[in-house]
Amino acid sequence: MTTSPSPATASASSSNGESLASLPRWRQWLLGACNTARHLGATLNWRRDPDYEQRMNAKLTEIEQIKARPKQIEKETEQL
């Protein structure tokens, strides 16, 4: 009777059949993070924040106003 060599442990695989060890390190980490989040009952929310651009534009305008304020104060001081 002959026996064929077989792996002692089964390797973890992803949904497309690749073994976990053959995946890039970042992909292994992401898979682990998703599994952890799923285990904890959390879901990853990848939806875009619709107000992000509006808030960023408001902040940029505020920064420009803050930068211009010392010049404005200097002009007012000269006028006095």
Steps between C-alpha positions, in 0.01 A plus 500: 500500500635846407408834642523834330634801688228734619521824690462461875283809530246651267593846379259789530373616165331807368182500296690467171695193612836666573673390817538764767879468491510581127321832549698825540557602860262801476228273363551253786466786747185632330344155495578459870358844581180429308460163671556663840245772425250241376560292813430804718180575309636816340477592136743718310331810363673607181236750389625842394430791732287739290585808709878444498576734209278773639671481841844500340419807290370678810820415689719621212307827487540538877876438470530767231309747719729426796807551282364832368404630846849625607532701177157649557589594859824661380311713246247608762784592737667715233174682435462588868 
